[in-house]
Amino acid sequence: MSMFQDIPVDVGVIYEGERIRRKDMFVELGGPDVKEKFELARVKKLEDVEDGKIVIIGLDIKDMEEGKTYPFGILIEVAGAKLEPELEGVIERRIHAYCNYIEGFMHLNQRYDIWLRLSKKSYQKGLNSFQYIGKVLHRLFKSELPIIEKMQVTFITDAEKVKELYPQALQIYEARDARARGLKDEEVDKFYGCILCQSFAPTHCCVITPQRYSNCGAISWFDARASANIDPKGPIFEIDRGELLDPEKGEYSGVNEAVKKRTLGEITRVWLYTAFGYPHTSCGCFEGVAFYIPEVDGFGIVHRGYKEVTVNGLAFSTLADSTAGGRQVDGFHGISVEYMRSPKFLQADGGYKRVVWMPKEVKERVKNFIPPELMDKIATEEDAKTIDELKAFLKKRNHPVVERWREEVVPVPEAVPAEAAEAQEEAAPAMVPTITAATLPITAGGYKIILKDAKIYAKRVIIRSVKSETEKR
């Protein structure tokens, strides 16, 4: 772009989706190893903003040590005659896209989960100051959102200053989220879609409703409506809700049509309130993962900041890999923390009656939205670290999922000669399970496959001895 001739690296949409591995990075800002990090947008009065001003509090890039990770904060202050505080979330979410326009500068996630990396190549090309990044953000915001008349950017790498501002940012996020609660999906005829993350997950399309926040947790229905109004051709767009096809699962004809169009036919159906069947797709910016635990027929929840392995022995990163990429994966569901505060949360699956484990930190954040009778029945890492411990905890606390457990015995079919089996085939009743089992192990080729809650249908079962098969050969 000609407007970036003074920037030492290229700037453009072609760099969206660029991943920078640790071995290729010069520095890392925020990320999973740093507790305090944030990005925040604030609407100010015109007289309180100096257009084009860029402030750096702490070390600039050129003063940083190669290979290290630093606390990080970005504060964007904007002003304009038509700007309202309700647009802060919309502006804030654009930081993700515009940072990723910069060659060799990777931005992941949002709000208090941001994770940025600068590549060695871009640093060597001269991208050695936040001044350059600030200029790019200033120009992109003002060119793509003309409603912004003035804008200034502050980059914070001083650990003490980040620590000071971090709780303030959390309070602002919570206040925004609280304003969006109360409106019901059935009370509106428009939903909104977001494809901001398609550079990382080409078949992902976020569907934002009053009772289902964006997966990233940064865009409410009100935010999405405001964004679509001020930038109709932008990444957030209006969806005609259409006919309600399934109120329990949350299937709408208009959502299906919009998602099919925006994913170029890859995703044709979406059920908004379940993790099974046609679950909402996940990008990679989600705040947490709801993951099915077949051993207890319930869900675990884990957030991005959890450092330990979960109760099923898998870390967040592993579960996220199984969830992300714009796929519909049964039992793996990218979610926002705010969605956990919604009455529609996993509605078709039983809601909190089906949730069996989550980190203590998450439980504390959503405690006011968990039914009181279930609070002490949902385990945390302090109650259970393994599946066996989880089972014992759930039984002791009489969690509702315990009622779903059924111990079934595997019937051993009577051995019948092959010729007799063929003769009896017509007499067998149609679609009756030949084998039903809570757990059915199958060993073959050196691998052991365990089928949980299996029902196997077969027209016939033929049991031959290995010796007889060998003699025939």
N, C-alpha and C positions, 0 to 999 in steps of 0.2 A: 504493500500500500504506500502511495506517495506521501501520505500524511505522517509516515514513520521513517523518513529519510535520515533523521538524526538519531535513530535507535540502532545500536550496533548489531542487532540480529533481526531476522525477518519477523513480521507480524502478520498473521492471517489465519483463516479458519482451517487451513490445511494442517495446522499443528495440533488441532483438537484431537484428543485421544492418544497423544504421545505419552509413552510411559518411560520413566527414567529409573533404571535399576540402581541399586546402591553402589555398585562398582563404577557406574558412570556419572555419579552425582558429585557436584562440588560441595554443596551444603544442603541440609534438610531443615525445613522450618515447620515447627509443630510436629504432627504425626503421633503415632501410637506410643512413643517413648516419652512424650511430654504431656504432663497433666493439664497445664494452663496454656490454652491457645484460643483464639477467637477471631471472627471477622464480624464487623458491625457497621450498619449504615444508619445514619441519623439525619432527619430533615430539620434544617435550621432556618432562621430568618435570613433574608438576603444580606443584611448588614453584618451578620456574624460569620460569613464565609468569604474567604479570599480566593477568588477563582484561580486555579492552577497551582496553588500553594502545595508543596510536598514537604512533609516533616518526617525526620527519622529520629526516633528516640532509642538510643542504644547503638550497637554496632551496625555499620553499613556492610554490605556484602563484601567489599574489598578488604575489610578488617577482620573477616571471619576466618576460622581455621578450616582448611579443606577436610571434608569427611565428617565434620561434626554436626550435631543437631542442636537447634536453638529454639527457645520459647518464641512465640510469634503472635502478634496481633495486627490486624488491619482495621483502621477506622476511616470510613468514608463519610464525609459531611457534605450534604447537598442543600441547595436552596433554589427556589423558583416560585413564581407567583401562583402556579397551579399545583405545586407539590403539597401533598398531605402526608402526615405521619403514617397513614395506612399503606403507603407505598414503600416504606423502609424495607420490608421483607422482600419485595420484588427487586429493588435495587441491590440489596445484599446478595441475592442469589445469582445475579449477573456477574459478580466477582469471579465465580467459578469459571464461567465461559470465557470472559475476557482475559483472565490470566493464562488460560490454555491456548489463546491465540499467539502467545509469545513463544518463539522457537526455543526449545530447551528449558521451558519453565512449566513444570507440572503442578496442577492444583487438583486435589481430590477432596470430596466431602464438603462440609458446610458448618456454619455456626461455630460450636465449640469442638468440632471434630476435624478441623482443617489440617491438611497434610500437603506440604509443598516441597518440591525439590528443584534445584537449579543444576543443569548438567555442566560437566567440565568443559564441553565444547563451547557452549554459549558463554561461559565465563571467560574462556580464552579469546573469544571473539570481541570481548569488551563489555558484556553485560555484568558489570561489577558494582552496580549501585541501584538502590531502590528508587533513585531519582528517575531512572529509565522506566522502571515498571510503573511508577506513579504517573508518568507522562502518558504511557500507553492507556492506562485505565481512564485517565481524565479525558483523553481524546475519544476513546471508544464510547464511554458513557454519554458524552455530550453529543456525539454524532448520531448515536442510535436512539437516544432518549432526549429529544430536543426540549422536553418539559423541564430538564435540568438546566438552569441558567448559570449557576455557580457550583463549583465542586473543589474540595480540597481533600488531600489524602495524607493519612499519618500511618507510618510503619513503626511498629514497636518490637524491639528485640531485647530490650532491657528486662531481665527476668523479674525484678521487683515491680516494675511498672505493669508488666503483663499480669502479674499476680494480683496487683491492686485493682486493675480494671476487669479482670475475669469475672468475679462475682457480680459486678454491675451489669456485664453483658448477659449473664444468665438470668438476672431479674428482668431485663428488657425482653428477652426471648419468652419468658414465662408470661409476662403481661400481654404480649402479642397473642400467644396461644390461648390464653384465658378469654380474650375478647372474641375469639372465633367459636367458642363452645356455645351450645344451646340450639343452634339451627339444625334441623333434621334434613336428611337426604330427601325425604318424601315431600318436603315443603318447597322445593325449588324445581324448576324445569330445565335448568342448565347445570351441567358439570363442567369441569375443565380438564384439559390434557396438557402434559408437559413432556417435551422431547429434548430437554436441555442436556440430558446425559446420553443421547444416542451416539455421540462421538465415541463413547466407551462401550455402549451396549446397543448396537444398531436395531435390535428388535424389541427394545423396551419403550413403553409409552406409559407414563404415570397418569392415573386417573384420580383427579382430586375432587372430592365431594365434601359437603359440610361435615360429614362424620368420618371421612377417611382422608387424613392429611397426606401430603406427598411422602413417599418413602424416606426422603432425606430429612423430613421434619421441619423444613424451612418454609414451606408454602402452604398456607391455609386456602380454603375456598375463597375467602375474601381477598387474599393476596393475589390469587390466580385471576379472579374477576378484574381486579384493578390492572394487572399486567396486560391482560387481553384487551382491555379498553385503551390503554395508552400506547400499546404496541401490537396492533392486530396481526401483523405479519411475523411476530416474534415466536419464540419457542413454546409459549403458553397460549393455548387456543380454547375456544368455546366448544363444548360438546352438547348437542341436543340430547337430553337424557333418554328420550324415546319411551317405548313401552316397558313397563316393569314385568319381566318374564318370570323372575323367581325372587320373591321378597326375602326368603330365608338366606339364599346364597348371594343375593345381590347381583342379579344379572339383568342388564338393561339393553334393549335393542340398539339404542343410539350409541351406547358405549362400545358394543361389539362392532358396529359399523365404523366408528371413528378409529378404534384401535387397529382394525384390519387395514384401513387406509394408511394410517401412519406407520405401520410396520411392514407395508408392502405385501400384505397377505400372509405374513408369517404367523401372526397371532389373530385368530378369528373369533374367539370367545373369551370373556373374562368374567369370573365370579369374584366380586369384590370382598365378600365377607367370609372367605374360607381359604384354607391352605391346600385343599385337595381339588381334584377334577380339573378345573381351568382357573387356577389361582392367578392373582395379579402378578405380573412379571416384576423382576427386580433388576436394578441397574448395577450398582456397586457403591452408591452413596448412602444406602440405607443406614439408619441409626442402629438397628438391631436385627436379629434373625429369630423367627419362631421356627423351631425345629421339632419334628415329630420323634418321639421316643417309643418305638414299637413294644419294647419290653414292659411298658406300663400303660400303653395306649393313651399317652398324654403328650403335652407340648412343653418343651423347655424354651426359655427366652434368654438370649445373651446380647449384650450391647457391645459396641465397638471398643469401648475402653476397658473391657474385662481382660485381665492379663493371664489368668490361669486357664487350664482346660475346663470344659464344662462337665456336667455330670455324666455325659456319655463318652468322656475321654477325648473329645475333640475341641480344639481351640477355635476362637472366633474366626480366625483367618481361614481355617479349613471349612468351616460351615459356610462362610461367605463365598468361598469358591464354588461350593455346591449350590449356591442360591443365585449368584449374580449372572450377568451376561444377557439379560433380556429373555430368559427362558421361563417356562412354566414347569416347575419341578414339584411333584407331589411331596408335601411334608416339609418343604423348605421355603420359607416365606420372609422376604425382606420387609421390615416394618419401621415405622417411626415410633418414638416414645409417645407422642401425642395420640397416635391411633390406639395405643393401649388404654387411653383414657376415654375412649369412645364406646357407647353402648353397642356399636356394630362390631367391635373387636372379635374376630374369629367367631362371629355369631352362629354360623351354620355348623361349627365344630363343637359348640358348647361354651364358647367364651371362657371365662375364668374357671368354670367348672372342669375344664380340660387342661388348664395350665398347672404343671406340677413342680416346676423348678425355675428359678431366675436368680441372678446375682442380688445380693442384699442392697446394693446401690440402686438398682432399677426398682426393686420392691418399695424402697423408701420413696422414690420419685412418683410412683403411681398408687401409693397406699390408699389415697382417698377415693380411688376409683375401683378398687378391688372390693367385692362384696364382703362386708364385715365377717360373715360366717366362714369365709374361705381364707382369711388372712393368715391364720396359724396352720393352715393345711397345705400351703404352698411352700416348698422347701427352698432354702438358699444354699450357698456354698458352705455355710456354717452347719447346716443340718445333714447334707448328703454330698459326698464327693464321688460316689460310684453308683451304678445302677442298683446294686444289692442294697446299699444304704438308703437309696431313694425308695425302693419297694418297701423296706421296713418302716420308713418314715410315713409313707402314704397310708400303710395299713394301720399304724399306730394312731394317726390323726383322722382316720376314716375319711380320706379324701374321696370326693364323688367318683373319681375314675375307678376306684376299687370295685365298685358295683359293676363295672364293665368287664372285669376280668372273668374269664371262663377257662377253667382247666379242663381240657378235652383229652381223652385217651385216643391214641392212634390205633384204630382197629387193624388187626393183621388179617388180610384176606386169605381165605382158604386156597391152598394151591390146587389149581385145576390144570389138567393136561391141555396143551395147546389146541388139540383137535376138539376137545369138549368145550373149550372156551369159545371157539368159533361157532359151535352149534348152539350155544346158549346166548349168543350175542343179541338175537332178535327178541329174546324173552326179557332182556334187561330193561328196566324202566328208564325213560329218557331223563337226562339232566339230574341224576341223583349223584351226590358226591361219592366217589369211590373211596377217597381218603380225606378225612377232616382232621386237622391237627393244629394245636396251638403253636407247636414248634416241630418242624419236620426237617431233620438234617439230611442232606444228600451229599455223598462224597463221590467225586469223579475226577479223573485226570489229575489227581494230586491236590484238588481244591475241595473245600467243604463249603457247601451252600446251605444256608439255613433259611427256610421259608417260615415266616411268622403268620399265625392265624390262617393257615392254608386250607383251601378246599380245592381238590383236584377232581375234575370230571373226566371220565373216560368211557368209551363204548365197551371196552373190554380190558381186562388185566390178565396178562399171560406170564406165568412164573415158570421159568425153566432153570434147571440146575446148570451150573457152569460146566460140570462134567459132561452132561448130555450135549451141550453146544459144542464142546471140544471134540467129542466123538464124531459129530456130524461133519466137522471140518476135515 
